[in-house]
Amino acid sequence: MAISEERLQPCPSSPNCVCSDATDSHAIEPIAITGDAQTMWQRLQDYLARQRGFTIMQVEDNYLRVAAKTRLLGFVDDVEFELRADVGVIAVRSASRVGYSDLGANRRRIEKIRKGLRETD
């Protein structure tokens, strides 16, 4: 899971992935940057570090990769973030490693992160 040419990898055809770069049913809004971009990027990292079930795997200046373990069945999903300060967003991608359908878990995960960041404003 890496970025190429400042874009997160596209989702597979299966419905167990969401990505802010997608234009189909996998599409989800990126996280809007409020205030200073670097401060928001650090807030995202701090927020994820405090959440149960998230393990930060890779941190770069504009890229963050996290493993997210589901509570009920213990599946591990991949969550990626790309800081795009020039356009005022943090692009997101969340995808299941196994299975076909995630019953909306990846979309709910991103929305929960978005809500958590708003609450820490």
N, C-alpha and C positions, 0 to 999 in steps of 0.2 A: 504494500500500500504506500505509494509515494505520489508526489505531485509531479506533473509534467507540464511544462510551459504554463505555470501558475494556474493550473486547473486540477481539481481533485479527479481521481479516476472515475469514469462513468459507472453507473450501477449496472449490474447484470440484468437480464430480462426478468428474473424472478422478483416477486414483490417484497423481498426482505431487505430492502435498502432504500435510503433516502439521501438526496444530495442537492445542495443549493445550486449546483451547476446544471442540474437536469431540467429538461423542458417538458417532460412527460409525467406520468403518474408518480414517479419517484421524486418529483420536485418538492422542495421545502424552502422556505425563506431563509436567507443567511441571517446571522446575528448582527443587528445594527450596532455600530460602535457609538457609544454615548461618551462624550468628553474626549480625553486624550487616548489615542489608539494604543500606545504602549501600556498605559495604565489599565485599559480594558483587557488587553492581552494577558497581563499579569493577573488581573482579577479572575479571568477564566481559568488560568492554571491553578490559582489558589482555591477557587471554588471546587474544581474537580479533585484536587488533592484531599479536600475535606469530605468528599462524598464516599459513602460505602459502596463498594463494588467497582470503583474506577481505579485503574493503575496506569499512571503516566509512563509510556514506553519510550517516547522520543520527543525532545523539545529542541526546536531551532528558532531562529529569529522570527520566521513567519509561518512555521509549520509545527503542529502538535498532533501526536498520535497517542491514543488512549485505548486500553483494553477495558471493556465494560462487561462485567459478569452479571448475568441475569440472576435475580434472587431465587425464583422458584425452581428452575431446572439446572441452573449453574452453567448455561451456555456462555461462551465468550464471544463478544461482538467487537468489531473494530470501529472506532470513532476517530475521525480526523477533522482538524480545523486548520484553516489557512487564513492568516491575517492579510487582509487587502486594505491597508490603511488609505491608499490612494482613492478608493471608492467608498470608504467608510463602513466596511463590513468585515465580518469574519465568516468566511465560507465554511460550510459543514458537510460532512458525509458520515453516515452511520450505516453499517452493513453487518448482517449476520454472517458468521463463518460457515455455518452448516444449515441445512434445511432449505425449504422453499419459501414458506410463508412465515412471517414473524408476528402475525396478528396485530400489526401496527406498533410493535415494541420500539423499533428504531425511531419512528416519528415521535412517539410519546417521549422517548429519551431526550431528543433534541429540544422538544418543547419544554420539558422539565428544566433542562439546563438554561434555556432562554429565560424562563420565569425566575429561576434562582439568581441569575445575573441581574435581572431587573430589581429583585428584592435586596441586592447588596449595593445598589446605587447610593 
